[in-house]
Amino acid sequence: MTENRVLQQLAEEIRQINEGNGWNVTQPEQWGGAYKVPAILALIHSEVSEALEAFRHDDGENFIEEMADIVIRVLDCVAAFTDDFDSVVRAKLEKNRQRGYRHGGKRV
């Protein structure tokens, strides 16, 4: 596994596992559809909610597992729309690096 494409390779593995388990993975042509992307975003949101509940119940092990579910769902989705998510993340990190201290005036 090359270091520069770790996320993309994980995404491809996730999609293979999902397809092998009978799930329909996202396809590029589904971007404009009314269902698939919103449904995936809702599922990501549900995983975030489950992570929050694990935190509220002081269940660190389940919290970490739910965080993994979030990453898995995100990578499964973005793999349909880019073949180099690693570069997208690296570019975003560089953009964030250039922002000022507590940019935007937000309190939190």
C-alpha positions in Angstrom: 0.0 0.0 0.0 1.6 3.3 -1.0 1.6 5.9 1.6 0.1 8.6 -0.7 -3.1 6.6 -1.4 -3.9 5.0 1.9 -7.4 6.5 2.1 -8.2 5.5 -1.5 -7.0 2.0 -1.0 -9.1 1.7 2.2 -12.1 3.0 0.2 -11.7 0.4 -2.4 -11.4 -2.3 0.2 -14.5 -1.0 2.0 -16.5 -1.0 -1.3 -15.3 -4.6 -2.1 -16.5 -5.7 1.4 -19.8 -3.9 1.0 -20.5 -5.4 -2.4 -19.5 -8.8 -1.2 -22.0 -8.4 1.6 -24.8 -7.5 -0.8 -24.9 -3.8 -0.4 -25.2 -1.4 -3.3 -22.2 0.9 -3.3 -22.5 4.4 -4.6 -21.9 5.0 -8.3 -20.7 8.3 -9.9 -24.0 8.7 -11.8 -25.9 8.8 -8.5 -24.4 12.3 -7.6 -27.5 14.1 -8.9 -30.1 11.6 -7.7 -32.6 12.5 -5.0 -31.8 9.5 -2.9 -28.4 7.9 -2.6 -26.1 10.8 -1.4 -28.7 12.2 1.0 -29.2 8.7 2.4 -25.5 8.2 2.9 -25.2 11.5 4.6 -28.1 10.5 6.9 -26.3 7.2 7.7 -23.1 9.1 8.5 -25.1 11.4 10.8 -26.6 8.3 12.5 -23.0 7.0 13.1 -22.0 10.3 14.6 -25.1 10.1 16.9 -24.1 6.6 17.9 -20.6 7.9 18.8 -22.1 10.7 20.8 -24.3 8.2 22.7 -21.2 6.0 23.4 -19.4 9.0 24.8 -22.4 9.9 26.9 -22.4 6.4 28.4 -18.6 6.5 28.9 -18.1 3.6 26.5 -14.8 4.4 25.0 -14.5 1.1 23.1 -17.9 1.6 21.4 -17.0 5.2 20.7 -13.9 4.2 18.8 -15.9 1.6 16.8 -18.5 4.2 15.9 -15.8 6.6 14.8 -14.5 3.8 12.5 -18.0 3.4 11.1 -18.1 7.1 10.3 -14.8 6.9 8.4 -16.0 3.7 6.6 -19.2 5.4 5.4 -17.4 8.5 4.3 -14.8 6.6 2.3 -17.4 4.4 0.8 -19.3 7.5 -0.5 -16.4 9.6 -1.7 -14.8 6.7 -3.7 -17.7 7.0 -6.1 -16.8 10.7 -6.9 -13.0 10.8 -6.8 -10.2 8.4 -7.3 -7.7 10.4 -5.2 -9.4 11.4 -2.0 -6.0 11.4 -0.3 -5.0 14.5 -2.4 -8.3 16.2 -1.6 -7.7 15.7 2.2 -4.0 16.8 1.9 -5.1 19.9 0.0 -7.7 20.7 2.6 -5.1 20.2 5.4 -2.8 22.7 3.6 -5.7 25.2 3.3 -6.4 24.8 7.0 -2.7 25.2 7.8 -2.8 28.6 6.1 -5.7 29.9 8.1 -5.2 32.2 11.0 -5.5 31.4 14.6 -9.1 30.7 15.4 -10.1 32.1 12.0 -13.6 33.2 11.4 -14.2 34.6 14.9 -16.0 31.6 16.1 -16.0 31.0 19.9 -15.8 27.2 19.7 
